[in-house]
């Protein structure tokens, strides 16, 4: 199991983005992704973070296969940085 820290910018407000993100939680779960946290920077309201756990390759496949939905949520896909950690 890998833990992913995903940082990115949004082009809408956090409440709108988080509503869209939360609407995808069931799809994430079905894909094998467990979302632990999502939040917005206190200093820059366009900077967000999500912390997720999934098996190797699962998150990357999810992003690739759902890029349109992710982009339509307000997530600027090109800004995404994924850091991966294991125990």
HUCOR-V736369 format. One record per backbone hydrogen bond with DSSP energy under -1.0 kcal/mol. CO is the residue of the C=O (numbers start at 1). NH is the residue of the N-H. If there is no record, write none. Layout:
BEGIN
CO	NH
CO	NH
END
This chain:
BEGIN
2	54
3	85
4	52
5	83
6	50
7	81
8	48
9	76
13	17
14	18
15	19
16	20
17	21
18	22
19	23
21	24
22	25
24	28
25	29
26	30
27	31
28	33
29	32
34	53
37	51
39	49
44	47
46	10
47	41
48	8
49	39
50	6
51	36
51	37
52	4
53	34
54	2
55	58
57	61
58	62
59	63
60	64
61	65
62	66
66	70
67	71
68	72
70	75
71	74
74	11
75	77
76	79
77	80
81	7
83	5
85	3
END
